[in-house]
Amino acid sequence: MNQLKYLVGYQTETIQQVQKILDDGRLGEIILSRYPTPHAVRTDKQLYDYTMDLKSRFLGKSQPLSRVTYDSKIKVIQHALGQHHYITKAHGNKTKTVNEIKIASVFKNGPEAFLKMITTHELAHFREKEHNKSFYQLCRHMEPQYHQYEFDLRLYLTYLDLYGDLYS
């Protein structure tokens, strides 16, 4: 198993630095120094409210959001961190649109910064479907530390794979 699978695509120098931190047994200490406490968003209702707050602050009158849930079926390495679904259903001669966001349940117990980064990412898909320059500009507009949080989240996922939960 590649213990740095979440860092594929990063520069060799960065990967070597992370490997040294792992070899020295300091990864957990570093994560906890940056993010000492887990968030308190535990239920789907709290997650919905959290997401709606971000949506109302940054996306205004964009498409309505029908549902936001934690999903235990999302496997982080296969399906990323969350999913945004835009579903149109026909009911006779009427159509109904459902917008939903699912966040991998592994993030129920982690730092708020990581939850915000994932939620920001999924909300950005309301305006930009593709992962392009405009998409990442919107992510940075909603969360200026987006890229740092994403990198730190990858370190956190590495720690989870190797050692288990930091916040239990």
Buried (B, 14 or more C-beta within 10 A) or exposed (E): EEEBEBBEEBEEEEBEEBEEBBEEEEBBEBBBEEBEEBBEBEEBEBBBEBBEEBBEEBBEEEEEBBBBBBBEEBEBEEEEBBBBEEEEEEEEEEEEEEBBBBBBEBBBEBBBBBBBBBBBBBBBBBEBEEEEEEBBEBBBEBBEEBEEBBBBBBBBBBBBBEEEEBBE
